[in-house]
Amino acid sequence: MPMDSHDISTHDAEADARNDALLIYVNGELVPKAEAKVSVYDSGFMLGDGMWEGLRLYDGEWAFFDEHMDRLFNSLKSVSINIGMGPDEVRGLLDRTAAANGVVSDAHCRLMITRGRKAKPFQHPGLSKFGPTIVAIIEHSKPAVDLQSRGIRLATVPQVRGLPTSQDPKFNSHSKLNCVVACLQAEQAGADEGLMLDPHGFVNTTNACNFFIVRRGEVWTSTGDYCMNGVTRAKVIELCRLNDIPVFEKNFSLYEAYGADEAFLTGTFGAQTPVASIDGKSIGEQGGAGPITRSIRSLYKDLVAQNVANQQFQRGKKS
């Protein structure tokens, strides 16, 4: 179904012509965007066999870089992909790519790592004989301004987040077909994104972000057993606990979600994005972010600034 004029997503960004002439990091080389390619034999293209990480650049620093690297390298180790470098080297290639594109802030990186090119077009991981593929795309990117006032429309979808024994949702895997299907189901229901349930029918995440509701001054999110291992999600929970905002990781149903006073999504790109409706039912009366969502957004903005300042201080000490 074609997207109408209202269709939006949590990854909507302001247009920026500079992104037409980007340099992309591809296996150690900086390549013009139009020429940035990987092999059709690459395991990521063939099988979705790889991991990715999304990071944001603020004043020359990658916010919560250590947490993102913990998640990335845990995921790579879990699927036996050795990239032959550590977090410091990853930081170096990201900084090199950012500098080549003249970005120091308001930028978003998609770092993608696959098992690499295969000798034959079959599944076995041992056929990836040529080392991993590493790609970094760093775009000039600001979240769309009107998204905060309009909010996201969600529709509950039949596609669920699976059990850890099928495909652990904590992997930021290139295998995202379940999320793509959920997004299609939501669009076909007239919404912007899909609200996905866990295998037991409790509210979990959207196809792209983690999900929170606010009820009577309390912030609720899923147990974490079946959701993405979100860095922003973890920071929001931490901020609530540090600032006397009651927060609970718990099972809850659509009944509680429909009756929420506020709802918002979390992710590295959009930080905290308000939810306007779920299954056609309006959430709250604000027409955008409610008071607790706004408070969390302000606390998160301050936390990012603190993290950036700490990184700058530490880097200054080393230089």
N, C-alpha and C positions, 0 to 999 in steps of 0.2 A: 504494500500500500504506500503510495507516495506520501511524504511528509507534508502536512499543511503548514500554514503560516504560524501556528501556535506551537508546533512540535519543537521541543527543546531537549537538551540532555545536560547532565551535570558536567559535561566536557565542552560545552559551548564556550568559544573564546571570541574576543574582539578580533576583527579582521586586521591583519598586519602584512603589508606587501613585502616586507623584508624576508618573510618566510619563503618567498618564491626563489630566492637565490642562496639558500642555505648550503653549508658544507656539512656533510654527514660523515661521521667516523665509521669506517668499515674495515675491520681487521688491521688496524694500525695506520690506515691511510685516511686523509680527509678528502672526500670526493664530492663534487657538485651534486646537488639534489637530483637533477635529471639523469645523472650517471650512476647513482648509488644502487648497486644490485648485489644479490647473492645468487648462488647457483640454484637451478631447479632441482638439483640433487641434495640440497641442504635439508637436514633432518627437521628443521623448523618448518620449512615449506611443506615437506612431505607428510609429516606426522604431528606437527605441533610439539616437537620434542625440544623443549627449552624453557627457560625462565626469563622473566623481565622485571624491571623495576622502574617506577615512576618517581621522579624527584623534581623539586622546585628550587630555583635559584633566587636568592634574596641577597642583594648587596655583595655579590661575589662569593656567597657561601651556599652550600647545598643544605637546606634545612633538615635537621635530624638525620644527618648523613650516616652516623654510626648505626642507628636503628635500621635504616634501609639496608646497609651492608650486612648486618646480622641476619636479616630476613633473606637477602639474596644468597649469601653463602651457605646458610642452613638449607635452603632449597636446592642449591647446586650439589651440595654434599649428599642430600637425600636421594638424588637421582644420578649420582656418580658422574658429574660433569666437573672436570678439573680445568680451570681456565689458565693455570700457570701464573697467576698474579693474585695479589691480595688487595684489600681495600685501599691502601695508599696508591697502588698503581691504577686502580679504577678511578680514584679521585683525580689522578694525573691526566688520564685520557678525557675525563669529563671537562676538566679545566681547560685542557688544550682545545677541545672542540668549542667550548663556550667562547674562548678568546678569539678563535678563528672566525666566529660569527659575530663578534663584537657585542656580546650580551653579558651583563653583570647583574641584572635583576629582571623580574617579570618574565621569567623563562621557565619552560617545562621540558624535562628530559625523559625520553623513553629509551632506556637502556635494555637491549635485547641480547640474550646469549642462548645459542643453540648448541647441540652436540656436534654440529658441523656437517660438512659435505660428506655424502655417502659414496661408496664405491659402486654400489648397485641400488636400484630403487626398491628396496625391501625394508622390512621393519626392524630387523635385529640391530641393536645399538652398536654391536661390534663392527658393523659396516661403515660407521662414521670413523674413517681412518686418517683424517687429515687435520684433526684438531678442531677446537670450537670456533664458531662464528660469533664475533662480537660487533654489535652495531649500536651507535648512540645517535639519536636524533634530538637536537636541542632547538626548540622553536621559541621565538618571541611570542609570549602567550599570557594574556590577561583574561580571567573569567569574565563572561559577558555580564555587564552591569545590571541589565534588567532582570537577570535570573534571580537576584536576591529579592526583588519586589514581586515577581510573578510566582516564583516557586515551581516545583516539579509536580506533575500529575503522575501518580503511580496507579498501576493496575496489578492486582494479584494474578499470578500466572501459574499454570500447571507445572512448569519446569522447576525442579527443586535443586537446592544445594545438596550434594550427595554425601554419603558416608565417607570417612577417612579411608576406608578400605576399598572404595571404588576409585575416587580421585580426590585426594585431600584438598578441601577448599583453601587451605592455608598456603598451598603452592600458588605463586603468581605465574602460572603456567601459560605457555603459548597455546595450549589446548583450551580455548575459551568458547567452544561451540555451545556448551550448555548455556552460557551467558548470552551469546548471540541469539539463540533460540528464545530465551526469556525476553530479550529486548524486542524481537519480532512479535512475540505474543502480546506484549504490552502495546506496541504500536497498532497492531491489528484490533486491539480493544479500545483504541482511541486515546491512549495515554502516552507519556513520554518515556517512562522506564518501567521495568517489571519488578514488582515486589515478590521476592522468592521466599518460599517457606522451607523449613528443614524437613528431614524425612519423617518427622512425627507430626507435622502440620503446624508447628509454631512459627511465628514470624521470624525471619532471618535477616536477609540483606536484599538490596536491589541487584540487578544484573551488573551494576558497575560500582556500587558504593556500599558502605556499611550504613545501618539504619538505626535511628534513635527516636523514641517518643518521649513526650513530657506529659505526665499526669499528676495533677494536684501538687505541683512543685517538685516532683520526683522525675529523674531522668532514667529511662529504661532502655536497655539494648539486649540483644540476644545473649545466650550463655557463652558464646564464643566457640562452642563445640563444632559448629558446622559453617562458620562464617570465614570470610577473608581475614587474614592476619594483618589487619590494617594498622599502619603506624599512626595515622590521624585518629583512628578509633581509640587506640591505647592512650594517646595524649589527651583526648577529651575526657576519658574516664579518670585519668590522673588529675586533670585540672578540677574536675568536679569534687574529687575527694579532698584536694588541697584547699578548696574554697567553700567547703561546707554546703555543697549542692548534693543532696541525696542522689546517689546513682546506684543502679542495680543491674547486674548481668543475670538475666533470668529468662525462663520460658514465659511467653505471653502470646495470646491468640489475636486474631483479627478483631475480635470483639473489643479488646483493650486498645488496639491501634485505631479503630474507627472512632472511639470516644476520646482520643488524645486531645489535649489542649494545644500541643505543638508537636511537630515532627520535623526531623532534619536528617540529612545524609552527610556522611563524612568521607573525605578522600583527599589525597595529596594535591590534586589540581584545584578543586573547588573549596577546600577546607570544610566549611559547614554550609550546606545548601538547604533552604527551607522546602518543606513539602506542602503543596497547596491542597492536594486531595488524594484520597485513596479509594479506588473503585467508585469514583464519582461523588464521594462523600467529602465535603469540605473539612479541613482540619483547622481548628482555631478560628479566630475572628480578625486576624491581623492583616490578611492579604499578603503575607510574606513571613519573615522571621518574627517569632514571638519573643517576649522579654527574656526568657531563659536562654533561648537560642542566641539572641543578641549578646547576652552576657558571656556565654561560652565563646562566641566568636571573638569578642574583645579580649578575653583571657588568652585565647589561642594566638591571636595576633601578637600579644605581649610575649608569649612563650617563644614564638618564632624569633622575635627580635632578640630575646635573651640568648637563644641558642646560636644565632648568627654572631652576636657580640662575643660569646664565649669562644666560638671557633676562630674568630679574627684575633682574639687575644692569644690563644694557643699557637696559632700560626705565626704571630708576631714574635712570640718567645723563641720559636724554632729558627727564625730567620736571622 
